[in-house]
Amino acid sequence: IISKYSISSKISFFKQRVFRRNLNDINQNYINVFHSVKNIIYSYKILLEKARMQTGKEKEETLAELENKIQDYVNRIAFMLDIENGDLEIEFEPITFEELADMVLQHINSDPNIKIEKCFTTNTKVNIDTFYMTDAVINIINNAADAINKTRGRDGVITLTDDTDGEWSILKISDNGIGMNRREISNLFKPFYTTKSRITNWGIGLSFTYQIIKYHGGYISVESTVGTGTDFYIYLPLVTE
């Protein structure tokens, strides 16, 4: 049959397609890990510089904090690498967005010129994997901090609030940074799109964030005004009693 209908070349073609698809999945996993490593290394550098300016007990405490963060991240990387065939192993647990925000802020060494404010009121819960969703929110906050740093003479503020809309629970992350135009917003979640320097940024973080939220059965939207700031909205299904 193969000889009669000359489909041997077609079989080879489909095998190549499957191989390339699997390879792309593997590459994307390692890209996601690499991006996460980049973020954490910068936070380690901040702690290291802090320790260099300290002495005595303060220095020992900072170095101990750095050691604990390194060990924690070694465990996190091992978990991230344990992904088969490009699928994320999501482990859901019901928590509030305020609890998630507290986890996120433990992993952020923010710029002293940028204030991060929390204003949570609903106390509703969502089913999330805290490991992956923490990284997703960190990527948004880092993006907001970069947008603020592009402004001059402005006090930076990043605000985290929550709300509900029907069956959805909403986490809103707002900043008063430089803002984005429509073209930038339309490309924001595409892999390898970035408005930053290619030396230290690869345009992966928000693409990964989009995928994480999608895995959780949610979606993300963005509103922005050039020169004023940006609002990210994460929609996740409410946990019903």
C-alpha positions as MATLAB code, in Angstrom:
seq = 'IISKYSISSKISFFKQRVFRRNLNDINQNYINVFHSVKNIIYSYKILLEKARMQTGKEKEETLAELENKIQDYVNRIAFMLDIENGDLEIEFEPITFEELADMVLQHINSDPNIKIEKCFTTNTKVNIDTFYMTDAVINIINNAADAINKTRGRDGVITLTDDTDGEWSILKISDNGIGMNRREISNLFKPFYTTKSRITNWGIGLSFTYQIIKYHGGYISVESTVGTGTDFYIYLPLVTE';
ca = [
       0.000    0.000    0.000;
       2.812    2.361    0.913;
       4.529    1.658   -2.420;
       1.336    1.911   -4.461;
       0.275    5.259   -3.093;
       3.807    6.677   -2.607;
       3.199    7.663    0.988;
       6.608    6.713    2.395;
       7.781   10.314    2.060;
       4.629   11.498    3.810;
       5.287    9.141    6.733;
       8.799   10.579    7.041;
       7.339   14.084    6.954;
       4.961   13.373    9.848;
       7.716   11.729   11.878;
       9.786   14.894   11.465;
       6.808   17.012   12.531;
       6.335   14.978   15.712;
      10.071   15.105   16.488;
      10.228   18.889   16.029;
       7.125   19.401   18.157;
       8.592   17.329   20.995;
      11.920   19.139   20.708;
      10.171   22.511   20.870;
       8.360   21.426   24.035;
      11.632   20.390   25.644;
      13.345   23.629   24.618;
      10.470   25.703   25.997;
      10.729   23.958   29.360;
      14.420   24.805   29.613;
      13.801   28.387   28.461;
      11.248   28.798   31.246;
      13.732   27.414   33.775;
      16.474   29.698   32.442;
      14.267   32.771   32.734;
      13.353   31.889   36.299;
      17.036   31.381   37.150;
      17.849   34.821   35.743;
      15.260   36.473   37.993;
      16.443   34.739   41.155;
      20.129   35.407   40.454;
      19.468   39.145   40.409;
      17.777   38.892   43.818;
      20.811   36.967   45.123;
      23.136   39.679   43.849;
      21.170   42.281   45.803;
      21.558   40.260   49.011;
      25.265   39.728   48.330;
      25.860   43.459   47.843;
      23.917   44.105   51.032;
      26.136   41.669   52.965;
      29.291   43.334   51.652;
      28.233   46.605   53.298;
      27.425   44.953   56.639;
      29.471   43.628   59.541;
      28.993   41.326   62.484;
      25.590   39.863   63.259;
      23.793   41.747   60.457;
      26.168   40.323   57.874;
      25.744   36.762   59.222;
      21.946   37.097   59.106;
      22.002   38.346   55.498;
      24.336   35.524   54.421;
      22.099   32.990   56.184;
      19.099   34.403   54.346;
      20.992   34.121   51.053;
      21.956   30.507   51.800;
      18.339   29.599   52.601;
      17.097   31.216   49.387;
      19.695   29.329   47.322;
      18.718   25.988   48.862;
      15.015   26.762   48.349;
      15.611   27.577   44.708;
      17.661   24.434   44.107;
      14.561   22.528   45.169;
      12.351   24.696   42.951;
      14.553   24.116   39.900;
      14.516   20.366   40.482;
      10.719   20.526   40.513;
      10.554   22.630   37.355;
      12.775   20.182   35.471;
      10.453   17.320   36.371;
       8.053   18.090   33.505;
       7.265   15.371   30.979;
       6.317   16.034   27.367;
       5.891   19.760   27.956;
       3.012   19.289   30.442;
       2.927   21.014   33.810;
       1.976   18.913   36.812;
      -0.413   21.273   38.540;
      -1.180   20.627   42.217;
      -4.168   22.714   43.212;
      -4.931   24.089   46.639;
      -7.529   26.698   47.648;
      -6.018   29.987   48.827;
      -6.863   33.673   48.663;
      -5.088   36.166   46.423;
      -3.811   37.895   49.558;
      -2.114   34.667   50.654;
      -0.620   34.331   47.173;
       0.637   37.929   47.320;
       2.400   37.233   50.629;
       4.194   34.277   49.005;
       5.191   36.410   46.026;
       6.607   39.230   48.152;
       8.857   36.759   49.977;
      10.708   36.197   46.690;
      11.011   39.839   45.611;
      13.833   42.178   46.547;
      12.202   45.323   45.279;
      13.801   48.629   44.433;
      13.660   50.906   47.516;
      12.204   53.629   45.277;
       9.230   51.403   44.391;
       6.459   50.816   46.915;
       4.350   47.662   46.677;
       0.923   48.101   48.243;
      -1.729   45.464   49.003;
      -5.438   46.204   49.217;
      -7.427   42.955   49.417;
     -11.101   42.965   50.392;
     -12.978   39.939   48.997;
     -11.309   37.051   50.898;
     -12.518   34.669   48.166;
     -10.445   31.622   47.271;
      -9.101   30.201   44.016;
      -7.585   26.791   43.269;
      -3.965   27.330   42.266;
      -0.562   25.689   42.206;
       1.345   28.080   44.463;
       4.727   27.208   42.926;
       3.833   28.110   39.356;
       1.418   30.938   40.105;
       4.007   32.603   42.352;
       6.448   32.708   39.430;
       3.701   34.015   37.142;
       2.883   36.956   39.436;
       6.585   37.672   40.040;
       7.035   38.069   36.270;
       4.231   40.664   36.154;
       5.631   42.597   39.122;
       9.126   42.579   37.615;
       7.663   43.879   34.367;
       5.872   46.628   36.318;
       9.096   47.563   38.117;
      10.932   47.838   34.779;
       8.172   50.105   33.455;
       8.462   52.340   36.527;
      12.250   52.532   36.215;
      11.819   53.951   32.705;
      10.090   57.026   34.150;
      12.007   59.939   35.594;
      11.273   61.811   38.778;
       8.253   59.686   39.697;
       7.687   57.742   42.905;
       7.030   54.162   41.886;
       3.924   52.365   43.152;
       2.752   48.827   42.381;
      -0.670   47.995   43.784;
      -2.215   44.538   44.241;
      -5.992   44.379   44.687;
      -8.722   41.775   44.279;
     -12.306   41.700   43.033;
     -14.962   39.295   41.763;
     -17.030   39.161   38.587;
     -19.621   36.391   38.454;
     -17.761   33.080   38.595;
     -14.361   34.763   38.414;
     -11.982   35.984   41.092;
      -9.744   38.792   39.832;
      -6.223   39.774   40.864;
      -5.347   43.270   39.645;
      -1.699   44.385   39.486;
      -1.316   48.093   38.731;
       1.724   50.277   38.248;
       2.357   53.952   37.527;
       5.119   53.230   35.031;
       5.699   54.386   31.491;
       2.703   52.496   30.064;
       2.301   50.752   26.710;
       0.740   51.489   23.356;
      -1.700   49.185   21.545;
       0.994   47.455   19.513;
       3.014   46.610   22.613;
      -0.078   45.263   24.381;
      -1.044   43.081   21.403;
       2.427   41.459   21.372;
       2.939   41.338   25.129;
       2.363   37.607   25.665;
       4.100   36.373   22.530;
       7.285   34.347   23.141;
      10.538   36.325   22.701;
       8.769   39.692   22.323;
      10.384   42.353   24.494;
      10.805   46.121   24.543;
      13.885   45.778   26.769;
      17.555   45.226   26.075;
      18.287   41.822   24.553;
      21.420   41.590   26.698;
      19.507   40.815   29.913;
      15.985   40.107   28.673;
      14.615   37.474   26.318;
      10.868   38.205   26.217;
       9.925   34.941   27.907;
       8.511   35.870   31.320;
       5.066   37.126   30.335;
       4.634   34.373   27.759;
       5.283   31.853   30.526;
       2.863   33.746   32.794;
       0.162   33.521   30.139;
       0.636   29.748   29.866;
       0.520   29.257   33.643;
      -2.751   31.156   33.964;
      -4.177   29.213   31.025;
      -3.265   25.924   32.744;
      -5.298   27.117   35.738;
      -8.405   27.580   33.600;
      -8.113   31.361   33.708;
      -7.104   34.230   31.476;
      -5.258   37.551   31.691;
      -6.040   40.969   30.246;
      -4.151   44.263   30.142;
      -5.141   47.927   30.108;
      -2.498   50.616   29.694;
      -2.069   54.298   28.962;
       1.244   55.629   27.667;
       2.813   57.902   30.262;
       0.361   56.899   33.004;
       0.668   53.217   33.845;
      -0.571   49.680   33.300;
      -3.155   47.347   34.864;
      -2.880   43.554   34.620;
      -5.998   41.520   35.412;
      -5.695   37.810   36.258;
      -9.036   35.978   36.115;
      -9.301   32.608   37.869;
     -12.392   30.514   38.648;
     -13.847   31.100   42.111;
     -13.824   28.235   44.574;
     -17.452   27.473   45.398;
     -18.320   26.034   48.789;
];
